[in-house]
Amino acid sequence: MKIRNTLLRGAICAVMTAILLSFCACNAQELSSLRTFASPQVGAYECTYAKFGRRDVFEDFREITLTLESGGAFTLSAVRKTGKVEKARGKYEYDDESETLYFLLQTGRTLHRRACVVQNGKFVFSETFAGIPLVLKFQAKI
């Protein structure tokens, strides 16, 4: 059980380090209609589903929010059930033509890109850590 908890925490930390990071709640910033039109991906996304293997991540966290900023930075925030807030920042790129978000993770000299297709303000992030799948589903906050 301790090993599984350690793996879960390790995966969450890795996820927090570039979407693939941990979880929390942030308020969506109000954007002008022109800015929203020019950068439709910018804003806050709430995590509606989070599983690490068979474990529901929401057993430990009450709220997870990803905020995409206009400059290509993101903040992934999570509120634990204890009330402790964990945050991670990273960078992202957005391809307007394919409506794809690319989350960037730097490990040493290697840059990793993880792609998520955005459809109707929703996307799914899926990655495997230590042989255990992590699946996060996000939906734009209104």
C-alpha positions as CSV (number, residue, x, y, z in Angstrom):
1,M,0.0,0.0,0.0
2,K,2.9,2.4,0.8
3,I,4.6,1.6,-2.5
4,R,1.3,2.3,-4.4
5,N,0.9,5.6,-2.5
6,T,4.5,6.5,-3.3
7,L,3.9,5.7,-7.0
8,L,0.7,7.8,-6.9
9,R,2.5,10.7,-5.4
10,G,5.4,10.4,-7.8
11,A,3.0,10.3,-10.8
12,I,1.1,13.3,-9.5
13,C,4.3,15.2,-9.1
14,A,5.4,14.3,-12.6
15,V,2.0,15.4,-13.9
16,M,2.2,18.7,-12.0
17,T,5.5,19.4,-13.7
18,A,3.8,19.9,-17.0
19,I,0.1,19.2,-16.9
20,L,1.2,15.9,-16.0
21,L,1.4,17.6,-12.7
22,S,-0.9,17.7,-9.6
23,F,-4.2,19.3,-8.9
24,C,-6.1,22.3,-7.4
25,A,-8.7,25.0,-8.0
26,C,-8.1,28.4,-9.6
27,N,-10.7,31.0,-10.7
28,A,-11.0,31.6,-14.4
29,Q,-9.7,35.0,-15.4
30,E,-12.2,37.2,-17.2
31,L,-11.2,37.7,-20.8
32,S,-12.3,40.3,-23.3
33,S,-14.3,38.8,-26.2
34,L,-11.4,39.8,-28.6
35,R,-8.8,38.1,-26.5
36,T,-11.0,35.0,-26.2
37,F,-11.5,35.0,-29.9
38,A,-7.8,35.3,-30.7
39,S,-6.8,32.6,-28.1
40,P,-9.8,30.3,-27.7
41,Q,-7.7,27.9,-25.5
42,V,-6.9,30.5,-22.8
43,G,-8.9,30.1,-19.6
44,A,-9.5,27.7,-16.8
45,Y,-10.3,24.0,-17.1
46,E,-11.7,21.9,-14.3
47,C,-10.7,18.2,-14.0
48,T,-13.9,16.1,-14.1
49,Y,-12.2,12.7,-14.1
50,A,-8.9,11.6,-12.6
51,K,-7.7,8.0,-12.4
52,F,-4.3,6.6,-11.6
53,G,-4.6,2.9,-12.4
54,R,-7.8,1.8,-10.7
55,R,-7.5,4.5,-8.0
56,D,-9.7,7.6,-8.2
57,V,-7.5,10.6,-7.6
58,F,-10.4,12.5,-6.1
59,E,-10.1,10.2,-3.1
60,D,-7.2,12.5,-2.1
61,F,-8.1,15.8,-3.9
62,R,-11.3,17.7,-3.9
63,E,-10.6,20.0,-6.8
64,I,-8.2,20.1,-9.7
65,T,-7.9,23.1,-12.1
66,L,-5.7,23.8,-15.1
67,T,-5.4,27.5,-16.1
68,L,-3.9,28.3,-19.5
69,E,-2.5,31.8,-19.8
70,S,-2.2,33.9,-23.0
71,G,1.7,33.9,-22.9
72,G,2.0,30.1,-23.2
73,A,2.2,29.3,-19.5
74,F,-0.1,27.1,-17.5
75,T,-0.8,26.6,-13.8
76,L,-2.0,23.3,-12.6
77,S,-3.5,23.6,-9.1
78,A,-5.0,21.0,-6.8
79,V,-6.8,21.2,-3.4
80,R,-6.3,18.2,-1.2
81,K,-9.1,17.1,0.9
82,T,-7.1,18.4,3.9
83,G,-7.3,21.9,2.3
84,K,-3.6,22.0,1.3
85,V,-3.1,23.6,-2.1
86,E,-0.5,22.3,-4.5
87,K,0.5,24.2,-7.6
88,A,2.8,23.6,-10.6
89,R,3.6,25.7,-13.5
90,G,4.8,24.9,-17.0
91,K,4.5,25.8,-20.6
92,Y,2.2,24.9,-23.4
93,E,1.7,25.5,-27.1
94,Y,-1.5,25.5,-29.1
95,D,-2.0,24.6,-32.7
96,D,-5.1,26.4,-34.1
97,E,-5.4,24.2,-37.2
98,S,-5.5,20.9,-35.4
99,E,-7.0,22.3,-32.1
100,T,-4.2,20.5,-30.2
101,L,-2.6,21.5,-26.9
102,Y,1.0,20.5,-26.4
103,F,2.3,20.4,-22.9
104,L,6.0,20.8,-22.6
105,L,8.1,19.1,-19.9
106,Q,11.9,19.6,-19.6
107,T,13.8,16.7,-18.0
108,G,17.5,17.4,-18.1
109,R,18.3,18.3,-21.7
110,T,15.3,16.5,-23.1
111,L,12.1,18.3,-24.0
112,H,9.0,16.2,-23.9
113,R,5.8,17.2,-25.7
114,R,2.5,15.7,-24.8
115,A,-0.5,16.3,-27.1
116,C,-4.2,16.7,-26.2
117,V,-6.8,17.4,-28.8
118,V,-9.4,19.9,-27.7
119,Q,-13.0,19.4,-28.7
120,N,-15.8,21.5,-27.5
121,G,-13.7,22.9,-24.6
122,K,-12.7,19.4,-23.4
123,F,-9.6,17.3,-23.6
124,V,-8.1,14.2,-22.1
125,F,-4.6,13.8,-20.9
126,S,-3.3,10.2,-20.7
127,E,0.2,9.0,-19.7
128,T,1.7,6.0,-18.1
129,F,3.9,6.3,-15.0
130,A,5.8,3.2,-13.7
131,G,3.5,1.0,-15.8
132,I,0.4,2.6,-14.3
133,P,-1.9,4.7,-16.5
134,L,-2.9,8.2,-15.5
135,V,-6.0,9.6,-17.1
136,L,-7.2,13.2,-16.6
137,K,-10.3,14.7,-18.3
138,F,-10.6,18.4,-18.4
139,Q,-13.6,20.7,-19.3
140,A,-13.5,24.5,-19.8
141,K,-15.0,26.4,-16.9
142,I,-17.8,28.7,-17.8
